[in-house]
Amino acid sequence: MSQNKVLSLLSIAARGRNLVSGEFAVESTVKADKAFLVVIAADVSENTKKKFTNMCDYYQVPLFSYGTKEELGHAIGKEFRASLAVTDGGLAKTIINKMETHEE
């Protein structure tokens, strides 16, 4: 249940234009200080994981690894998405909350 909740919140963020996806767009959003949360797929490469971890640490943006590229893409109505950034503070808080209380 909780996994679908996170994916549906990401879907709401996408529909409300409070989400950007794709490596370049996410990176630009973080560097422009507009990202409140970055989500990367659990199945991204080590390189991608390291890049986003370092960037999010530097810019102090919460980073979570969640779902697969396919699940993330599907949630926002795209093919595959390895990275997403939520640009709405309130929504980001809600999503973080859901992810932190997520029990496997």
N, C-alpha and C positions, 0 to 999 in steps of 0.2 A: 504493500500500500504506500509506504513512505517513498519508495523509489518513483512511483508514478506521480506522486504529489510534487516531487522536485521537478520532474520532466514537465508536468502540466504548468507549474509556475514559470519555467523557462519558456514554455509555449506562450503564456500570457505576456511575458516580458517582450517576446519577439513580436507578437501582434500589436502590442502597445508602442512599438518602436523604441523600446528601452533595452535593446540587446543588439550587440554587433557580433558577427561571427567570421571566422577565417583568420588565419595567422596575422596577416598584415593589418587588417582592421582592428583586431584586438590589441595588437602592439601599439598602434597609433592612439587608440582610445586610452590605454593605460598611460602612455607618455604624455597625453594631453590632460591627464589628471581627471578624466571623466568616468573611469571604471570604478565601481564599488565592489565588484566581485569578478574573478576570472574562474571559469570552469574548463578544465581540459579533460578529454576522454581518457579513461584508464588504459586504453590500448594505443596511446601515442608513443612515438619512438623516445628512447632515452634522451636523445638530442633535444627534441621538442620540450620534453619534461624539464630538462635542465635550463633551457632558454627561458621558459615561462617562470620557473621557480626563481631564478636569479632576478628577472625583471620585476616580478611581483614583490620580492623581498626588497629590492631597491626602492620601488615606488610605494611600498607599504600597502599593497592591495591584497585582500584575502584570496588565496588560491586553493581550489579544491579539484581533486581528480574524481570524476564521476561518470559512470555509464560507459558505453562504447561510442565510437565515432558515429556509428549507425544510429544508435539511440538518441544522441544529441542532435544529429541532423534531422532525424524523423520528428523530434519534439518541436523543432522550429520550422518544419515544412521544407527542409532542404535535403540534399543527398547525404553526404557525410560531412560532419563538422568535427574537427579535432579540438577547436578552442572557441569559447564564447566569452563575451564580457557583458555584464549587466550594468547599465548606466543609470539605473534608478536606485537611490539609496534605500528606500523603504522595501522595495521588492528584493533587493540584494540581502537585506537583513533577514527577511522571511525565508529566503532560500537557504542562507547559511544556517539558520536555525533548524530547518528541516534536515539539512545534511549532517549537522552535528548530532542530532537525535536519532539519526538513521541507524537502525539495528539490522544487521544481516540476518 
